Amino acid sequence: MSGYTATIRPPASYTTGLKRQQLASGYAYQGDTNTRDYEEYHLISIEIGGSPDSPQNLWPEPYAGSDGAKTKDKVENKLHDLVCSGQLSLATAQDAIATDW
């Protein structure tokens, strides 16, 4: 269903606060703690069943680098398409993104 994730995505006030906490605790790319340089990202994306608001599923992903947030969007969309078309099981997609990113 197109647009579903927008209906369950946590508000920016929640994700920005969590991002600040995570960056302050030492989770930062090359020491960069500027929140604008990160997207609070779902380890397992909402579109393949990841928890929308669990701190265990959210982490600050830098925009910088070849494996940054923009690249992961493309991978998530491909996994979603493969699951929806029946070419890949949901469990396999979730495991792939959670263990190899």
N, C-alpha and C positions, 0 to 999 in steps of 0.2 A: 504494500500500500504506500503510494508516494506521499511524502510529507509526514509520515507517522512519527519519525524520530523527533521532529520539532515539537510534537505534543507531549513528549515525556522527558525532553532534555532539561537538565537542571538550569536554573537561572544563572546569569553571569555573576550575580552577587555571591552565589555559592561557590562557583568554580574559580572565580578570581581570588576569593579568600583562601580556598584550599591551595591554589597555586602559590600564593604568598607563603603559606605555611610550609609547603614542600620545598620551595626554593630556599627559605630561611634555614631549613633543617639540613641543607647541604646538597639537595638534589638540584644541581645546576650544571649546565653545559659550559665547560671551560671557565667556571667561576662567574658566569653571567647570571645575575639575579634580577634583571629587568623583566618584569612580567610581560611587557609588550613583545619580547623576543620569543615568547612561548605561547602555545595553545594548550589549554588543559584538555588532554586527550584521553579517550577511552582505550585501554589496552585491548579489550575485545569490544569492537564497535557495537553501538546500539542496534545497527541494522542487521547484525548477525547474533543478536541475543545478549549482548553485554549489559551489565547493570548501568543504568544511566547516572546514578549518583553515589555509588559506593566509592569511598576513597581508595579501596584496593583495586578498583578498575580505572581510576583516574590518575594521571601523572602529567607533569609539565613537559611537553615535547617541544624542542626548539624548532624554529623555522629554518635555522641555518643547517647546512650540511646536505649531502645527497640523500640521506635517509630521514629527512625532516618531515614535518606535519603534512606538507603538500604532497609528498611522495606517498605517504601512508594512505591518504585519501583515495588515491588511484587503486592501491592494493585492496583496500576495504570494499570499494565499489565492485571490483572484479570478483572478490570472494562472495559478495552478496549475489551477484548475477549467477555465479556458478551454483550456489546453494539453491536459489530460486528456480533454476532450470533443471535441478535434479542431477547435475553433473558432479556435485561434491556434497558430502554429508555436512550437516551443521556442525557436528562435533569435530570433524576434520578441519573445517574452516576456522573454528574457534581455536583449536590447538595450534594451527599454523600461524595465526596472527599473534597469539599469546607467547609462543615459544621461539619464534624466529623473526623478531622485529628488533 
